[in-house]
Amino acid sequence: MSTAFGNLKFISAIERFLKRESTGGILLFGAAVAAMIIANSPISESYFHFLHTKAGFSFGSFQLELSLAHWINDGLMALFFLLIGLEIKRELLVGELSSPAKAAFPALGALGGMIVPAAIYLGFNMAEDGNPHGFGIPMATDIAFALGFLMLLGNRVPVALKVFLVSLAVIDDLGAILVIAIGYSSNLDWAALGGAAVIAGALIALNAGGVKKLVPYLALGAVLWYLVFQSGIHATIAGVILAFTIPVRQKITSEQFVDTCRLELDTFGGAEGKRKNVLLTSEQQDAVEKIGEAYEQVQNPLLRLEHSLHPFSAFLIMPVFALANAGVALGGSDVNLMQPVAWGILAGLIIGKPLGIVGMTFLISRLGWIRKPDSCQWNHIIGAGIIGGVGFTMSIFIAGLAFEEPGLIDSAKLAIVSASLIAGAAGVFYLWRLPPPTCKLDEK
């Protein structure tokens, strides 16, 4: 009975997470559609001009001024990468990636889903008229957008498939972070990089010293962001570095929290007879404050920050990013899908993703090295592989790093949006045709 109850709690937690992610995906899609409409409307010139408006601040001799587009892509997206880093750390420590047995299947799927699309893209772009620098664009899967498509199927797919897709996308994000850090960094400022290393060391020291308050981490994280920004490595990497230094363990145990609450509630109730008006007595106020302090101390700092960032990311950062980056003027003379960059992105996401995800997992499982989840059939894995071709947010982000020509960037964005819609619709159609699972829970 306890095992079944624990399984139901696990599935309930997974479904709450998926619902929140899929809601973010729907909002992200709406923001992307709005950006495309605005970019091809009479106010398009004002839209693009607004994104290039300069904004910043100064403090004494220090001054930092960037365009609004840069603040979104380098500033807001650093918080998005902080959230990704927190999710990766949590999954590696206690989640679906916490053991080799759990992580092997989605990890190999993610690896195949990165290598094959990149190879296909390079196959289209190694010729003289191609641009191989965009190899990282079709490597990424957008977790929110992909889950938005998958949630359209409701209970027609097993929960294990949704967990597989989430795990795959998390590992995929880690791969994309490495690609950005290695493949899209240039002209390094070693002094700034050294300063960033010192700050990263200070963050690690805070963790090792048992500091659980988030304020010191976030303050040093802001300095780290600036130094990484100045170093030539993309500033969003600072968010990932900060995430991996955020402590996981709470300051007090659950038992200590319960004991504190019981003691202070008894104190609060015992002092009720001394109240003379609507104001709490000093004893009651002290009891409430001690309960509040215990409430903060019993929380995992990592989970507390992650839960705080989730709605901010889903309902502000990602929609704003889509509004600022998904707008492509279709009437522009430089926008062209009939070129190697666009073909490489389209083929990489639509063909390369499912081929890499399914091919790698099937090959390794046939060799007996890993096992697929028992409640998922290979048809389910194929469907997830197709939906894995939804590469919206991270792909558009990498396109902005890979290219400098506006026409090339817009062509890449249009290819990404087109491929993501095709992959999502094709994956939903494929999975819809499959018989629904007989049960949600893998009894084994």
N, C-alpha and C positions, 0 to 999 in steps of 0.2 A: 504493500500500500504506500509506504513512504517513498519507494523508488518511483512509482507511478505519479505520486504527487509532485516529486522533484522534477520529473520529466515534463509534467504539465506546466510548472512554474517556468522551466527553461523555455518551453515553446511560447508561453505567454510573453516572456521578455523579448524573445526573438521577433515575435509578431509586432510588438509595440515599436521596436527599433525599425523594422521594415516599413511600418505604416508612416513613421516620421520621415524616413528617408524617401519613401515614394511620394509623400506630400511635397517635400522639397523638390523632387524631380518634376512634378506637375507645375509647380511655380516657376522652376527654371525653364521649362518648355514655354510657358506663357510669356516669360520675359524675353526669350529668344525670338518668339513670334512678334512681339511688340517691337523689338529692335529692328527686325527685318522690315516691318511696316513703316516705321519712322524713317529708316534709311532710304526708303523709296517713296517718300511722301514729299509734299511741298516744303516741309520744315527740315528736310535732310541736311541742308547746309548749316542750319543753326545747331542741329544735333552733333555733327562732326566738329563744328567750331567750339561748341561747349566742352567737348571731351578734351580739347587741346588748350583749354583755359588754364593758366598757371595759378597755382595756389601753394602756400607754404607758410613758414614762420621763421622768425629770427630771434636770437637771444644773445645780446652783445654782438660780438664779431661772428658768432655762429649763425649761418643762414642755410635753410633747406627749402628749395622751391622746385616743384615738379608740376607737370600737367595733371589734370584730373584723371586721365587715363592711366598715367604712371602711378598715381596714388592708389588707384583701384588695383592695378596689376601687381604692384610691388608692395603696397601697404596692406590693403584689405585681404589680398590673397595670402599674405604671410600668416594672417589669422586662420585662414582656411587650411593652410599647410600645417599650422600648429594643431588644429583639430585632427587632421589626417595622422600626424605623428602620434598624438595621444591614442587614437584608435589602434594604430599599428602596435604601439607599446602594450596596450591592454590585451590585444589579441595574442601577442607573443608571450605574455606572462600568464594569463588566466583564461584565454578564450580559445577559439577554434584553431589557433596556430601555436598553442602552448606545448605541444608535444610533436615529435616527428611523425607519429602515426596519424594525428589529426591534420597536420599541415601538409603532408606529402602530396595528397591528391590535388587540392587547389593550388599548391605551390608549383607543381609541374604543369598544371593547366595554365597558370599565369605565365610561366616561363615560355611555354610553347606559344601562348597568345601574344607574347612580346617579340620573340625571335622571328616567327614566320611573317607577321605583318611588316616588320622592319626590312626583312629580306625581299619581300614582294615590292615594297616601296623602292628600295635600292635597285631592284631589277628594272623598274621603269625609269629610274633617274640617273643611272651611271653613264648614260650617253652624254654627248656634248651639250645637248639642249636641256638636260635635266638639272635637278638641284638636289644632290644627295644629302644636304644638310638637314632636310626635313624628315630624316629617317625615324625620329622619335614620335612624330605626330600620330601614326596609326597604332602605336604600341599601347595606348592608354584606354581603359574602360571607365566610363563615368558611372559611379556607383548609384547616385541619386536618380539619374535619368534612366539607367538600366532597370533599377528596381521599380521605377514608375511604370515601365512597360510590363514587367513581370507581375506586378500587383493587379494589372487588368485581368489576369487569369484567375484571381481569387484562389479557391481551394482546388483548382484543377491541376495544380502542381504540388508536389510534396514540400513540406517545410525544409527538408534536407537539401533540396535543390536551391532554395533561396539562401540558405546558410552557405552552400557551396559558392554561389555567385557573389555573396558578400565577402567571403574569405578570399576568393580569387581577385576581386576588385581591390581589396586591401593590399594584397601582395603586389598587384599590378601598380598600385599607387607608389609602393616602395620602389619598384623598378623605375617608375617615371621620375621619382625624386633623384635617384642615382643618375639617370640619363641627363636630367637638367643640370645636376651638379658637375658632371664630368663632360658632357657633350656640348653644353651651351654656356660655358664660362670662358672668358678670354680676357687678355690684358690685365692680369692679376696685379693688384696693389699689395705687395707683400707686407708693408707696414700695417695696413688696415687688416689684412688677414691674420697677422700676428696678434693684433689687438683683439680680434674676434676669438682667437684661440685662448687668450688670457681670460676673456669673459666666460667662454665655455668652461674653462677650468674652474672659475669662481662658482659657476652654477653647479658643477659636479661636487665642489667642496660643500656647498649649501646642502645638497642632498646627503652627502656622506656625513655631514655634521648633524643630521636629524632635523633640519629646519623644515617645518610643515606648512608655514604660512605661505600663501601664494604671492603676496605683494613683492617680496624681494626677488623672486624668480621673474615676475613680469617686468619689474623695473630693470633688471639686468638684461632681460630679453629685448627690451626696447633699444638699449645700447648695442646689444649684439646685432639687432636688425640693421642699425645704421652702419656698423663696421662691415658687416657682410655686404651691404649695399655698396659701400665704397670700395670693397675689395675686388669686385669684378665677378664674383659668384652671385647668382641671382638671389636677391634679398629674401625670397620665400624660404630658402633653405634654412634661414635663421629660425623660422617657426618650427621646423622639424628638430633641429638641434635642441631648442628650448624644450620641446615636448619630451624628449628622451631623458631630460634631467629632472622633470617634475616627479616628486616622490609618489609612491603608490601606497605605502603603509600609513594607516591612520595613527594619530598621536596616542589615543587611548583605545582599549579593547571594547568590544560590544558589551562584555560583562561589566566593565567599569562604567560604561555609559548608562546601563540599566540601573546599577547601584546608585549612581549619582542622581538619576531622575527620581528614583523611589525616595531617596533621602530628602531631596529638595521639594518634592511634591508633598511629603509628610510635613515638612517645615511650612510650606505654603498653606496647607490646610489647617495646621495648628495655629497659625497666626491670623486666621480669618476672623476669629472672635474678637480680635483687638482692633479691627477696622472700625472707624467712626464715620467714614464717608466713602465716596466712590474711589478715593485714592488707595493704592496698595500701601501696606505698611512697609517699613524699611526691611523687615525680615522677608516679606513676600517679594519685594523688588530684588533683594540679593539672591533669593532662590531662583527667580526667573532668569536673572543674568547668569547664574551658574549653570542652569540647564541649557541656556543659549550657548555658553562657552563649550559645554560638553557636546552639544549638537555639532559645533564646528570641528571639534577635536576627533570625533568618532568617524567623520567622513574621510574617505580616501581622497587626498588632494587631486590626484589625476582624474578620478571620476567626477569630482566636484567641478573642476575646470572644464572637462569634456561636456558635462550636462549644461553648463552655462553657455558654452560656445555653440552647441548644436542648434538651438533656435536662431541664434544670431547668424550662423552660417547659412542655414536652410532658408531663412526668410529675409535676409538682407544681403549677405556677401555674395552668394551665388546668383541671385536675381540681378543684383547691381552689375556683377561681372558680365552676365549675359547681355544686359542692356547696353553695356559699354563696348562689348566685343563681338556680338553676333550680328550686328547690323552691317549688311553688305549692299551697296548700291548696285543692283543687278544691271542697270543700264550703263554702268561704267565700261569704257572701252578696254580696260585692262583686266576685267574679270573674264576668265576663260577656263572652262572645265575640260577643254580639249587640249590639255598639255600634260607633260609627264608628272608634274607635281600633283595635279588633281587626280589623274588616273592612279598614281601610286597610293594616294590616300583612300580613294574609293575602293580599290582592289584590296588594299591592306586591311581596311576595317570590315568590309563585307565578306571577303573571301578568306583573307589571312587569319582573322581572329578565330572563326569556327574551326578552320583547318588546323591552326596551331593548338588551340585548347583541346579539341577532341582528339586530334592525331597524337599529341604527346601523352595524354592520359590513357588512351586506348593502348598505345604501344607499350608503355611501361607496365600497365596492368596485365597485359597479355604475357609479359615476361615474368609476372608473379611478384614484382617488387612492391606494388601498392594495390589497394582495393578501393573501388568506388563505393560510395555510401549505399548500403543494402536497399534502402527505400527509393533509390533513384535508378531508373533504367537508362540504358545508353541513349535512348531517344530523348530523355530529359536532358542529358549532358549535351547532346547535339543542339537542343533548343537553347540551353544556356550559352553555348558557344556562339550561336548566331546573335543572341542579344548582347554578348560580349563585344560585338562590333559597335555598340553605342559608345562613342568616345568623345563626347561633347566638351565638357569643361577643360579637362587636362589637355586634350588635343588642341583646342583653340589657344590655350595658354602657351603650349610649346610652339605652335605656329608663329606666334608673336615673337618668340625668342629665336626661331630658326631663320626667319626672313626679315629683310629690311624694306624691300620694295612693296609699297601699298597694294599694287595690283596682284602681286604674288600672295600676299597675306589674305586679301579678300577672296582670291580663287581658292586658297586652302580652306578658309572658313566655310565657303559655300560647299566645298567637297565634304567637309566634316559634317555639316548639318545634314546634307543630303544622305550621306552614308549612314549617319546615326538614325535617321528616320526610316531608311530602308531596312537596316539591321533590326531595329526595334519592332517594326511592323511584321517583318518576315519571321522573327523569333516568336512573337505572339501568335501569329497564324499557325506556325508549325506546332507549337505546344498545345494550342487549342484543339487541334485535330486528334491529339492523343487521349486515350481514356483517362479519366481522373483517377487518382490513387485511391485504393480501398481504405486506407487509413493515413492519418497525418504523421503518426509516430512510428519510428523504427523500434520495434519491440526488442530487438537484439541489443 
